[in-house]
Amino acid sequence: MASSVSRRSVLRAAGVTAAGTAATFTLSGASSGAEAPVFAHGVASGDPMPDSVLLWTRVTPSPEAIPGSGKGGMADVRWEVAEDAGFTRVVARGHVRTGPERDHTVKVTADGLRASTAYWYRFTAQGKVSPSGRTRTAPSHDEDVASLRLGVVSCANWAVGHFAPYGYLADRDDLDAFIHLGDYLYEGNPNPAGDLRPSVPPNELITLGHYRQRHAMYKTDEHLRRLHARHPMVATWDDHEAADNAWSGGSPSHDPATEGSWHDRMRAAHQAYFDWMPVRHRGDRLYRRLKFGRLADLTMLDLRTYRTRQPGPASAEGTILGAEQRRWFLDGLARGTASWNLIGNSVMVTPIKIPALPTRERLALDDLLEGQPTTVNTDQWDGYTADRRRVLDTIAAQGRGNTVFLTGDVHSSWANDVPRDGTSVAVEFVCPSVTSDNIDEQLGVPPRTGSLKVEAAIRALNPHVRFVELDSHGPGVLEVTPEAVRMNWYYVADRRDPATAVTFAHAFRVVAGDPRVRPADG
């Protein structure tokens, strides 16, 4: 018991420190009058392949080279990958230069690695050695993989809570990687009087410098730094990486008269994301597919960059995918041969009718679903029914019953059958938010007091929704075997406590060849 209390005390202190010093690091490059560490923002890895993995860090070569400033000279950085934590068996190394044009970030592809193997990596600059990270390569494409275990997270609002769900995943030794389904950061104007943690910069993000500063702030969170250093990431963006409810031509929260060109703002958001995140991309193209042997294909979609404006309810007009991504996605669905087809999907694909509710509950649900006061939420696939129909038709034609959508965005937990003409052709597992507000916070009531009647009304109107919980925050853990895919939900006790308990809450699964949600044993 004593060690547990001590650990919680240390974590709580670390969380408070992160909240208090993030602004100092990112704005002045110093902490308590001291020079900022060369590797103040940690290390990360991502997008594992059978023979390679992407490695990331950011260096602070001089006091003026603070994130987003465009200042500071060039820096030489060395990197190395080893088979052991002591780096006595180095298997890959290299050298790279970075500078203000990329905000002094470093992204390198370490290749020539063995499949299904754990590695350790680190960077060196100006005589200083970074913290070491651990990563893992994917299985070879023809390997018969017995199991795969992935963390699943989304929607982390710095201002309203601590990132304990990330810390929980960092403490697990059994993950192959973790998936981030979007809203890694929030672009909005914080409220210093009511926020738990002050934000940098203290305004809504508009420029490249703003977005870089906010990314840097997030990577001072101790839980997130540990997660990045512990497991490789596979990520896509949603709207808040740029602006709320974004589409290809704008956002309801962007005013060109006062905030300039939307396309300039979106380009700035994308550049900062590519600078600061361990993701592979081709130019501005983020959608991609990763393979985990013969067990699973993981497709990561981009549902913001190419979509048309959110249409009216149940409209067949417009696209959420864009023509090029749609062709690529449908072709992958039709040709896939893996046991499971996992889809990283930032907004809900399941059709959801919004029930009639008392005014307070209805407004809270509208805000949670980011919809308008209508019967459906057109920011989700419900606003793009033609694209959804093409996708579900392709899944149905394949007839394998092996597609699982993994979704974030709505700050709540769902397990859904995905229907086509009254028959389920896929399932959807939705993870809750890391910290972002859900129903109890919207209503200003204790958890599990205001949401029960809302959940019951949703299930009554949408019988294909097998489970919904609108109050809790936490991570998911996806377990994949040839026979079944299981999603475990874990919930935090208090998002405002950096050392909060994280406990198992629910589990549902889908069996191969039968695309219906089933309860799973605890």
FIDREN-210092 format. One record per residue (C-alpha): residue in one letter; residue number from 1; x, y, z. Coordinates in Angstrom, 3 decimals, padded with zeros to 6 digits. Example, Ala and Ser with C-alpha at 12.3 -4.5 7.8 and 13.67 -1.06 7.14 Angstrom:
['A' 1 [012.300 -004.500 007.800]] ['S' 2 [013.670 -001.060 007.140]] 
! end
This chain:
['M' 1 [000.000 000.000 000.000]] ['A' 2 [002.828 002.406 000.823]] ['S' 3 [004.395 002.063 -002.605]] ['S' 4 [001.034 002.653 -004.288]] ['V' 5 [000.451 005.850 -002.318]] ['S' 6 [003.980 007.013 -003.098]] ['R' 7 [003.510 006.374 -006.822]] ['R' 8 [000.238 008.273 -006.867]] ['S' 9 [001.883 011.183 -005.047]] ['V' 10 [004.706 011.287 -007.553]] ['L' 11 [002.304 011.155 -010.506]] ['R' 12 [000.124 013.858 -009.011]] ['A' 13 [003.159 016.069 -008.518]] ['A' 14 [004.295 015.359 -012.076]] ['G' 15 [000.890 016.321 -013.421]] ['V' 16 [000.866 019.571 -011.485]] ['T' 17 [004.369 020.329 -012.699]] ['A' 18 [003.374 019.667 -016.300]] ['A' 19 [000.450 022.057 -015.943]] ['G' 20 [002.608 024.755 -014.412]] ['T' 21 [005.692 024.592 -016.607]] ['A' 22 [004.374 023.825 -020.090]] ['A' 23 [003.919 027.493 -020.878]] ['T' 24 [007.406 028.270 -019.620]] ['F' 25 [009.013 025.650 -021.858]] ['T' 26 [007.137 026.591 -024.985]] ['L' 27 [007.184 030.364 -024.664]] ['S' 28 [010.585 031.133 -023.142]] ['G' 29 [012.553 027.947 -023.690]] ['A' 30 [013.460 027.855 -020.020]] ['S' 31 [012.125 026.386 -016.802]] ['S' 32 [012.561 028.222 -013.487]] ['G' 33 [015.265 030.358 -015.014]] ['A' 34 [017.245 027.392 -016.351]] ['E' 35 [017.919 026.598 -019.977]] ['A' 36 [015.356 024.231 -021.517]] ['P' 37 [016.594 020.655 -022.008]] ['V' 38 [017.780 019.865 -025.524]] ['F' 39 [015.112 017.145 -025.724]] ['A' 40 [012.332 018.917 -023.813]] ['H' 41 [009.543 017.280 -025.828]] ['G' 42 [010.543 013.634 -025.550]] ['V' 43 [010.745 010.964 -028.238]] ['A' 44 [008.170 009.010 -030.212]] ['S' 45 [007.799 006.304 -032.844]] ['G' 46 [005.035 005.471 -035.273]] ['D' 47 [003.608 003.608 -038.252]] ['P' 48 [005.473 000.313 -037.752]] ['M' 49 [006.257 -001.735 -040.854]] ['P' 50 [007.798 -005.232 -040.957]] ['D' 51 [011.256 -003.803 -041.679]] ['S' 52 [011.073 -000.200 -040.467]] ['V' 53 [009.572 002.282 -038.041]] ['L' 54 [009.321 006.074 -037.974]] ['L' 55 [011.284 007.821 -035.183]] ['W' 56 [010.597 011.368 -033.930]] ['T' 57 [011.997 013.974 -031.570]] ['R' 58 [012.422 017.735 -031.264]] ['V' 59 [015.600 019.533 -030.228]] ['T' 60 [016.028 022.934 -028.574]] ['P' 61 [019.529 023.924 -029.730]] ['S' 62 [019.500 027.401 -028.166]] ['P' 63 [017.296 029.452 -025.797]] ['E' 64 [015.678 031.406 -028.640]] ['A' 65 [014.757 028.249 -030.591]] ['I' 66 [011.386 027.857 -028.904]] ['P' 67 [008.578 026.057 -030.760]] ['G' 68 [006.764 028.167 -033.303]] ['S' 69 [009.270 031.008 -033.169]] ['G' 70 [011.082 030.324 -036.426]] ['K' 71 [014.303 031.172 -034.599]] ['G' 72 [017.489 029.263 -033.904]] ['G' 73 [020.183 027.794 -036.105]] ['M' 74 [020.662 024.403 -037.677]] ['A' 75 [021.300 021.426 -035.413]] ['D' 76 [023.025 018.112 -036.059]] ['V' 77 [021.227 015.128 -034.572]] ['R' 78 [022.366 011.498 -034.413]] ['W' 79 [020.005 008.585 -033.879]] ['E' 80 [020.478 004.914 -033.127]] ['V' 81 [018.355 001.791 -032.743]] ['A' 82 [019.381 -001.179 -030.620]] ['E' 83 [018.174 -004.644 -029.709]] ['D' 84 [018.624 -003.930 -025.996]] ['A' 85 [017.838 -001.121 -023.578]] ['G' 86 [021.537 -000.663 -022.803]] ['F' 87 [022.361 -000.013 -026.496]] ['T' 88 [025.131 -002.599 -026.546]] ['R' 89 [023.710 -004.162 -029.744]] ['V' 90 [023.072 -001.226 -032.083]] ['V' 91 [021.524 -002.368 -035.384]] ['A' 92 [020.820 000.961 -037.126]] ['R' 93 [022.116 004.508 -036.821]] ['G' 94 [022.127 007.702 -038.778]] ['H' 95 [022.552 011.468 -038.845]] ['V' 96 [020.147 014.277 -039.757]] ['R' 97 [020.132 018.083 -039.682]] ['T' 98 [017.126 020.075 -038.581]] ['G' 99 [016.329 023.747 -038.282]] ['P' 100 [013.636 026.389 -037.898]] ['E' 101 [011.965 025.543 -041.233]] ['R' 102 [010.677 022.355 -039.597]] ['D' 103 [010.515 023.798 -036.068]] ['H' 104 [013.650 021.825 -035.104]] ['T' 105 [011.722 018.549 -035.226]] ['V' 106 [013.322 015.327 -036.442]] ['K' 107 [011.595 012.481 -038.316]] ['V' 108 [013.623 009.571 -039.630]] ['T' 109 [012.774 006.123 -040.965]] ['A' 110 [014.853 003.442 -039.279]] ['D' 111 [014.892 000.547 -041.743]] ['G' 112 [016.612 -002.785 -042.208]] ['L' 113 [014.911 -004.062 -039.042]] ['R' 114 [013.489 -007.511 -038.273]] ['A' 115 [009.727 -008.098 -038.265]] ['S' 116 [007.810 -008.602 -034.996]] ['T' 117 [010.748 -007.352 -032.935]] ['A' 118 [011.063 -004.903 -030.042]] ['Y' 119 [013.761 -002.232 -030.354]] ['W' 120 [015.070 000.685 -028.324]] ['Y' 121 [016.031 004.027 -029.852]] ['R' 122 [017.525 007.378 -028.820]] ['F' 123 [018.899 010.638 -030.230]] ['T' 124 [022.014 012.700 -029.485]] ['A' 125 [022.534 016.424 -030.095]] ['Q' 126 [024.995 018.969 -028.671]] ['G' 127 [026.519 016.283 -026.498]] ['K' 128 [023.171 015.505 -024.862]] ['V' 129 [021.378 012.153 -025.116]] ['S' 130 [017.597 011.993 -025.340]] ['P' 131 [015.425 009.755 -023.203]] ['S' 132 [015.329 006.318 -024.809]] ['G' 133 [012.169 004.977 -026.393]] ['R' 134 [010.924 001.489 -027.071]] ['T' 135 [009.157 000.510 -030.272]] ['R' 136 [008.122 -002.591 -032.172]] ['T' 137 [008.057 -003.548 -035.837]] ['A' 138 [004.992 -005.087 -037.484]] ['P' 139 [004.845 -008.773 -038.464]] ['S' 140 [005.839 -009.755 -041.986]] ['H' 141 [002.953 -009.616 -044.433]] ['D' 142 [002.721 -013.401 -044.772]] ['E' 143 [003.064 -014.219 -041.068]] ['D' 144 [000.243 -016.141 -039.368]] ['V' 145 [-000.155 -013.845 -036.375]] ['A' 146 [-001.848 -015.376 -033.345]] ['S' 147 [-002.875 -012.111 -031.678]] ['L' 148 [-002.620 -008.334 -031.850]] ['R' 149 [-003.293 -005.862 -029.035]] ['L' 150 [-003.760 -002.131 -029.692]] ['G' 151 [-004.546 000.828 -027.453]] ['V' 152 [-007.330 003.058 -028.806]] ['V' 153 [-007.730 006.743 -027.832]] ['S' 154 [-009.160 010.047 -029.044]] ['C' 155 [-010.158 013.563 -028.007]] ['A' 156 [-007.645 014.940 -025.498]] ['N' 157 [-008.480 018.463 -024.350]] ['W' 158 [-005.500 019.785 -022.372]] ['A' 159 [-007.434 022.536 -020.626]] ['V' 160 [-010.021 020.387 -018.825]] ['G' 161 [-008.086 017.389 -017.518]] ['H' 162 [-004.937 015.325 -017.192]] ['F' 163 [-004.009 012.587 -019.636]] ['A' 164 [-004.140 009.614 -017.270]] ['P' 165 [-005.596 007.334 -020.007]] ['Y' 166 [-002.314 007.761 -021.883]] ['G' 167 [-000.406 006.871 -018.742]] ['Y' 168 [-002.449 003.709 -018.325]] ['L' 169 [-001.516 002.538 -021.828]] ['A' 170 [002.126 003.492 -021.233]] ['D' 171 [002.196 001.216 -018.187]] ['R' 172 [001.029 -001.818 -020.185]] ['D' 173 [003.713 -004.115 -021.565]] ['D' 174 [001.379 -006.079 -023.847]] ['L' 175 [000.537 -003.522 -026.550]] ['D' 176 [001.846 -003.794 -030.104]] ['A' 177 [000.956 -000.139 -030.821]] ['F' 178 [-001.696 002.455 -030.033]] ['I' 179 [-004.178 004.069 -032.408]] ['H' 180 [-005.141 007.738 -032.094]] ['L' 181 [-008.420 008.506 -033.863]] ['G' 182 [-008.211 012.272 -033.873]] ['D' 183 [-008.458 015.451 -031.820]] ['Y' 184 [-004.944 014.826 -030.527]] ['L' 185 [-005.031 018.512 -029.642]] ['Y' 186 [-007.647 021.281 -029.486]] ['E' 187 [-007.281 024.527 -031.374]] ['G' 188 [-009.841 026.564 -029.455]] ['N' 189 [-009.459 029.697 -027.382]] ['P' 190 [-008.921 028.543 -023.792]] ['N' 191 [-010.672 030.013 -020.782]] ['P' 192 [-007.925 030.867 -018.240]] ['A' 193 [-010.426 031.546 -015.475]] ['G' 194 [-012.027 028.118 -015.739]] ['D' 195 [-009.332 025.893 -017.225]] ['L' 196 [-007.510 023.311 -015.158]] ['R' 197 [-004.295 023.806 -017.152]] ['P' 198 [-003.215 026.997 -018.956]] ['S' 199 [-002.794 026.704 -022.713]] ['V' 200 [-000.078 027.912 -025.068]] ['P' 201 [-000.632 030.126 -026.945]] ['P' 202 [-003.456 031.787 -024.941]] ['N' 203 [-005.643 032.241 -028.029]] ['E' 204 [-007.302 030.282 -030.835]] ['L' 205 [-004.824 028.743 -033.258]] ['I' 206 [-004.616 030.464 -036.645]] ['T' 207 [-001.000 030.571 -037.818]] ['L' 208 [001.730 027.967 -038.283]] ['G' 209 [003.490 029.305 -035.203]] ['H' 210 [000.315 028.922 -033.131]] ['Y' 211 [-000.214 025.292 -034.136]] ['R' 212 [003.431 024.434 -033.501]] ['Q' 213 [003.271 025.969 -030.033]] ['R' 214 [000.163 023.967 -029.137]] ['H' 215 [001.728 020.709 -030.353]] ['A' 216 [004.795 021.486 -028.252]] ['M' 217 [002.659 022.144 -025.190]] ['Y' 218 [000.914 018.779 -025.522]] ['K' 219 [004.242 016.970 -025.643]] ['T' 220 [005.186 018.317 -022.225]] ['D' 221 [002.433 016.221 -020.610]] ['E' 222 [004.167 013.484 -018.634]] ['H' 223 [001.579 010.785 -019.394]] ['L' 224 [001.690 011.489 -023.136]] ['R' 225 [005.497 011.630 -023.182]] ['R' 226 [005.671 008.220 -021.510]] ['L' 227 [003.162 006.719 -023.936]] ['H' 228 [005.041 008.005 -026.974]] ['A' 229 [008.295 006.615 -025.582]] ['R' 230 [006.747 003.235 -024.791]] ['H' 231 [004.671 002.206 -027.839]] ['P' 232 [004.543 003.123 -031.541]] ['M' 233 [001.607 005.291 -032.615]] ['V' 234 [-000.729 005.019 -035.607]] ['A' 235 [-002.757 008.230 -035.927]] ['T' 236 [-005.174 010.189 -038.047]] ['W' 237 [-006.639 013.637 -037.509]] ['D' 238 [-010.196 014.805 -036.987]] ['D' 239 [-011.358 018.431 -036.912]] ['H' 240 [-009.722 020.060 -033.871]] ['E' 241 [-006.225 019.579 -035.248]] ['A' 242 [-007.318 022.429 -037.569]] ['A' 243 [-010.723 023.881 -036.540]] ['D' 244 [-014.069 022.658 -035.211]] ['N' 245 [-016.276 020.798 -037.730]] ['A' 246 [-013.758 021.456 -040.490]] ['W' 247 [-014.410 020.565 -044.129]] ['S' 248 [-012.293 021.071 -047.261]] ['G' 249 [-013.462 024.640 -047.786]] ['G' 250 [-013.814 025.996 -044.273]] ['S' 251 [-015.153 025.623 -040.750]] ['P' 252 [-018.115 027.153 -038.899]] ['S' 253 [-015.595 028.548 -036.400]] ['H' 254 [-013.370 030.192 -039.047]] ['D' 255 [-014.144 033.751 -040.133]] ['P' 256 [-012.162 034.754 -043.243]] ['A' 257 [-012.872 038.429 -042.557]] ['T' 258 [-010.928 038.367 -039.288]] ['E' 259 [-008.868 035.170 -039.523]] ['G' 260 [-007.683 035.186 -043.119]] ['S' 261 [-007.689 032.439 -045.714]] ['W' 262 [-009.041 029.056 -044.625]] ['H' 263 [-006.676 027.254 -046.974]] ['D' 264 [-003.690 029.048 -045.405]] ['R' 265 [-004.915 028.050 -041.964]] ['M' 266 [-005.472 024.428 -042.962]] ['R' 267 [-002.023 024.244 -044.576]] ['A' 268 [-000.502 025.630 -041.389]] ['A' 269 [-002.354 023.075 -039.252]] ['H' 270 [-001.267 020.229 -041.520]] ['Q' 271 [002.364 021.328 -041.638]] ['A' 272 [002.543 021.577 -037.846]] ['Y' 273 [000.939 018.132 -037.550]] ['F' 274 [003.435 016.588 -039.956]] ['D' 275 [006.298 018.339 -038.124]] ['W' 276 [005.266 017.165 -034.678]] ['M' 277 [003.633 013.763 -035.177]] ['P' 278 [005.283 010.365 -035.903]] ['V' 279 [003.128 009.657 -038.952]] ['R' 280 [004.033 008.687 -042.517]] ['H' 281 [002.477 010.837 -045.233]] ['R' 282 [002.871 011.594 -048.923]] ['G' 283 [002.707 015.326 -049.315]] ['D' 284 [-000.592 016.281 -047.701]] ['R' 285 [-001.990 012.737 -047.965]] ['L' 286 [-002.470 011.152 -044.539]] ['Y' 287 [-004.751 008.214 -045.378]] ['R' 288 [-002.825 004.945 -045.507]] ['R' 289 [-002.956 001.237 -044.713]] ['L' 290 [-000.772 -000.830 -042.374]] ['K' 291 [-000.650 -004.620 -042.327]] ['F' 292 [-000.180 -006.899 -039.337]] ['G' 293 [000.606 -010.183 -041.027]] ['R' 294 [-002.343 -012.187 -042.263]] ['L' 295 [-004.298 -011.278 -039.150]] ['A' 296 [-005.323 -007.654 -039.771]] ['D' 297 [-005.214 -004.757 -042.210]] ['L' 298 [-005.471 -001.374 -040.473]] ['T' 299 [-006.808 001.393 -042.735]] ['M' 300 [-006.504 004.967 -041.427]] ['L' 301 [-008.955 007.351 -043.117]] ['D' 302 [-008.817 011.141 -043.490]] ['L' 303 [-012.405 012.348 -043.129]] ['R' 304 [-011.735 016.112 -043.029]] ['T' 305 [-009.373 017.157 -045.822]] ['Y' 306 [-011.530 016.089 -048.776]] ['R' 307 [-015.081 016.308 -047.469]] ['T' 308 [-017.606 018.755 -048.837]] ['R' 309 [-019.556 021.056 -046.539]] ['Q' 310 [-021.796 019.263 -044.057]] ['P' 311 [-025.154 018.922 -045.873]] ['G' 312 [-028.738 018.883 -044.683]] ['P' 313 [-030.169 015.844 -042.855]] ['A' 314 [-029.892 012.523 -044.709]] ['S' 315 [-028.730 014.194 -047.895]] ['A' 316 [-027.249 012.026 -050.632]] ['E' 317 [-025.185 015.003 -051.828]] ['G' 318 [-021.544 015.551 -051.126]] ['T' 319 [-018.673 013.337 -050.033]] ['I' 320 [-016.844 012.665 -046.797]] ['L' 321 [-014.002 010.759 -048.489]] ['G' 322 [-013.302 012.617 -051.723]] ['A' 323 [-013.111 010.783 -055.038]] ['E' 324 [-009.461 009.671 -054.885]] ['Q' 325 [-009.538 008.432 -051.295]] ['R' 326 [-012.874 006.709 -051.951]] ['R' 327 [-011.451 004.748 -054.908]] ['W' 328 [-008.411 003.750 -052.853]] ['F' 329 [-010.539 002.735 -049.848]] ['L' 330 [-013.100 000.714 -051.801]] ['D' 331 [-010.360 -001.060 -053.731]] ['G' 332 [-008.661 -002.021 -050.473]] ['L' 333 [-011.934 -003.299 -049.034]] ['A' 334 [-012.633 -005.406 -052.122]] ['R' 335 [-009.136 -006.868 -052.414]] ['G' 336 [-008.301 -007.398 -048.730]] ['T' 337 [-007.395 -010.931 -047.677]] ['A' 338 [-006.504 -010.479 -043.995]] ['S' 339 [-008.612 -012.187 -041.335]] ['W' 340 [-009.790 -008.784 -040.084]] ['N' 341 [-010.299 -005.422 -041.723]] ['L' 342 [-009.823 -002.680 -039.085]] ['I' 343 [-010.853 000.855 -040.096]] ['G' 344 [-009.448 003.860 -038.219]] ['N' 345 [-012.431 006.155 -038.614]] ['S' 346 [-012.613 009.567 -036.944]] ['V' 347 [-016.436 010.071 -036.968]] ['M' 348 [-019.274 007.598 -036.444]] ['V' 349 [-020.301 005.493 -039.442]] ['T' 350 [-023.339 003.888 -037.782]] ['P' 351 [-026.632 005.641 -038.642]] ['I' 352 [-027.948 007.284 -035.489]] ['K' 353 [-031.376 008.871 -035.057]] ['I' 354 [-031.287 011.512 -032.338]] ['P' 355 [-034.213 011.023 -029.932]] ['A' 356 [-036.629 013.628 -028.682]] ['L' 357 [-035.506 014.672 -025.194]] ['P' 358 [-036.138 017.407 -022.635]] ['T' 359 [-034.412 020.644 -023.617]] ['R' 360 [-031.342 020.403 -021.348]] ['E' 361 [-030.584 016.803 -022.284]] ['R' 362 [-031.207 017.478 -025.969]] ['L' 363 [-028.855 020.461 -026.025]] ['A' 364 [-026.183 018.446 -024.205]] ['L' 365 [-026.506 015.566 -026.679]] ['D' 366 [-026.408 017.947 -029.655]] ['D' 367 [-023.222 019.457 -028.285]] ['L' 368 [-021.663 016.054 -027.647]] ['L' 369 [-022.460 014.862 -031.183]] ['E' 370 [-021.441 018.232 -032.663]] ['G' 371 [-024.698 018.242 -034.575]] ['Q' 372 [-027.512 020.649 -035.226]] ['P' 373 [-030.937 020.410 -033.566]] ['T' 374 [-032.135 017.904 -036.167]] ['T' 375 [-032.860 014.181 -036.153]] ['V' 376 [-029.337 013.201 -037.342]] ['N' 377 [-025.791 014.499 -036.947]] ['T' 378 [-024.631 015.559 -040.405]] ['D' 379 [-021.000 015.993 -039.305]] ['Q' 380 [-020.791 012.173 -039.153]] ['W' 381 [-021.283 009.687 -041.984]] ['D' 382 [-025.033 010.359 -041.523]] ['G' 383 [-024.451 013.544 -043.522]] ['Y' 384 [-022.793 011.632 -046.379]] ['T' 385 [-025.101 008.726 -047.077]] ['A' 386 [-023.968 008.086 -050.661]] ['D' 387 [-020.365 007.492 -049.585]] ['R' 388 [-021.522 005.298 -046.713]] ['R' 389 [-023.709 003.255 -049.034]] ['R' 390 [-020.789 002.595 -051.396]] ['V' 391 [-018.616 001.466 -048.488]] ['L' 392 [-021.246 -000.820 -046.959]] ['D' 393 [-022.161 -002.260 -050.376]] ['T' 394 [-018.513 -003.176 -050.909]] ['I' 395 [-018.277 -004.782 -047.466]] ['A' 396 [-021.490 -006.731 -048.054]] ['A' 397 [-020.343 -007.912 -051.485]] ['Q' 398 [-017.169 -009.328 -050.017]] ['G' 399 [-019.361 -011.305 -047.620]] ['R' 400 [-016.650 -012.073 -045.075]] ['G' 401 [-018.119 -010.414 -041.990]] ['N' 402 [-014.696 -009.217 -040.886]] ['T' 403 [-014.873 -005.391 -040.829]] ['V' 404 [-014.512 -003.425 -037.589]] ['F' 405 [-014.741 000.368 -037.543]] ['L' 406 [-012.734 002.015 -034.747]] ['T' 407 [-014.086 005.477 -034.016]] ['G' 408 [-013.543 008.509 -031.774]] ['D' 409 [-014.979 012.058 -031.927]] ['V' 410 [-018.111 011.780 -029.760]] ['H' 411 [-016.488 011.612 -026.275]] ['S' 412 [-018.449 008.510 -025.319]] ['S' 413 [-018.496 004.705 -025.538]] ['W' 414 [-020.503 002.773 -028.155]] ['A' 415 [-020.685 -000.754 -029.559]] ['N' 416 [-022.824 -000.830 -032.703]] ['D' 417 [-023.982 -003.188 -035.399]] ['V' 418 [-023.538 -001.297 -038.692]] ['P' 419 [-026.723 -002.014 -040.695]] ['R' 420 [-027.295 -002.189 -044.433]] ['D' 421 [-030.892 -002.851 -045.484]] ['G' 422 [-031.706 -004.141 -042.008]] ['T' 423 [-028.789 -006.573 -041.802]] ['S' 424 [-025.539 -005.901 -039.952]] ['V' 425 [-022.519 -006.017 -042.287]] ['A' 426 [-019.867 -004.674 -039.864]] ['V' 427 [-019.446 -003.547 -036.277]] ['E' 428 [-018.269 -000.270 -034.807]] ['F' 429 [-016.455 000.245 -031.501]] ['V' 430 [-016.279 003.868 -030.302]] ['C' 431 [-013.778 004.853 -027.629]] ['P' 432 [-014.526 007.641 -025.140]] ['S' 433 [-012.509 010.841 -024.847]] ['V' 434 [-009.263 011.115 -022.952]] ['T' 435 [-010.547 014.274 -021.232]] ['S' 436 [-012.972 016.175 -023.493]] ['D' 437 [-016.414 016.961 -022.080]] ['N' 438 [-019.199 014.406 -022.261]] ['I' 439 [-022.821 014.382 -021.103]] ['D' 440 [-022.328 014.722 -017.341]] ['E' 441 [-020.005 017.699 -017.810]] ['Q' 442 [-022.360 019.255 -020.358]] ['L' 443 [-025.247 018.928 -017.908]] ['G' 444 [-023.179 019.890 -014.870]] ['V' 445 [-024.340 016.834 -012.926]] ['P' 446 [-022.552 013.886 -011.247]] ['P' 447 [-021.711 010.949 -013.551]] ['R' 448 [-024.461 008.390 -014.166]] ['T' 449 [-027.235 010.720 -012.984]] ['G' 450 [-028.284 012.683 -016.079]] ['S' 451 [-027.287 010.346 -018.876]] ['L' 452 [-029.263 007.167 -018.149]] ['K' 453 [-032.497 008.329 -019.769]] ['V' 454 [-030.566 009.705 -022.745]] ['E' 455 [-028.815 006.361 -023.267]] ['A' 456 [-032.108 004.490 -022.967]] ['A' 457 [-033.745 006.780 -025.524]] ['I' 458 [-030.854 006.292 -027.969]] ['R' 459 [-031.051 002.491 -027.697]] ['A' 460 [-034.836 002.481 -028.065]] ['L' 461 [-034.690 004.516 -031.267]] ['N' 462 [-031.601 002.737 -032.624]] ['P' 463 [-031.864 -001.009 -031.926]] ['H' 464 [-028.549 -001.623 -033.713]] ['V' 465 [-026.809 000.296 -030.897]] ['R' 466 [-025.912 -002.577 -028.580]] ['F' 467 [-024.165 -000.462 -025.951]] ['V' 468 [-023.773 003.243 -025.225]] ['E' 469 [-022.272 005.032 -022.201]] ['L' 470 [-022.150 008.828 -022.340]] ['D' 471 [-020.313 009.859 -019.171]] ['S' 472 [-016.873 008.318 -018.813]] ['H' 473 [-013.336 009.072 -020.006]] ['G' 474 [-010.565 006.614 -020.716]] ['P' 475 [-008.767 004.431 -023.231]] ['G' 476 [-009.836 001.337 -025.116]] ['V' 477 [-007.767 -001.766 -025.717]] ['L' 478 [-008.508 -003.818 -028.829]] ['E' 479 [-007.636 -007.518 -028.795]] ['V' 480 [-007.515 -009.249 -032.192]] ['T' 481 [-007.254 -012.987 -032.860]] ['P' 482 [-008.244 -014.964 -035.972]] ['E' 483 [-011.443 -015.996 -034.186]] ['A' 484 [-012.684 -012.681 -032.748]] ['V' 485 [-012.071 -008.975 -032.113]] ['R' 486 [-012.734 -007.703 -028.611]] ['M' 487 [-012.854 -004.112 -027.360]] ['N' 488 [-012.203 -003.412 -023.676]] ['W' 489 [-013.204 -000.034 -022.236]] ['Y' 490 [-011.304 001.401 -019.249]] ['Y' 491 [-012.520 004.445 -017.309]] ['V' 492 [-010.787 007.029 -015.135]] ['A' 493 [-012.172 007.981 -011.739]] ['D' 494 [-011.414 011.706 -012.054]] ['R' 495 [-010.072 013.385 -015.195]] ['R' 496 [-008.791 016.314 -013.111]] ['D' 497 [-006.442 014.093 -011.092]] ['P' 498 [-003.144 013.202 -012.847]] ['A' 499 [-002.827 010.105 -010.628]] ['T' 500 [-006.451 008.958 -010.941]] ['A' 501 [-007.320 005.267 -010.940]] ['V' 502 [-008.044 003.669 -014.308]] ['T' 503 [-010.204 000.535 -014.147]] ['F' 504 [-011.799 -001.971 -016.500]] ['A' 505 [-015.447 -001.165 -017.241]] ['H' 506 [-016.936 -003.033 -020.231]] ['A' 507 [-016.077 -005.432 -023.045]] ['F' 508 [-017.784 -006.401 -026.304]] ['R' 509 [-016.612 -008.537 -029.196]] ['V' 510 [-017.395 -009.699 -032.719]] ['V' 511 [-016.846 -013.249 -033.944]] ['A' 512 [-015.297 -013.939 -037.339]] ['G' 513 [-017.927 -014.334 -040.073]] ['D' 514 [-020.790 -012.964 -037.935]] ['P' 515 [-020.712 -009.130 -037.878]] ['R' 516 [-022.791 -008.563 -034.767]] ['V' 517 [-021.791 -007.109 -031.395]] ['R' 518 [-021.782 -009.629 -028.553]] ['P' 519 [-021.105 -009.172 -024.829]] ['A' 520 [-017.686 -010.413 -023.719]] ['D' 521 [-016.625 -011.813 -020.378]] ['G' 522 [-014.839 -009.398 -018.053]] 
! end
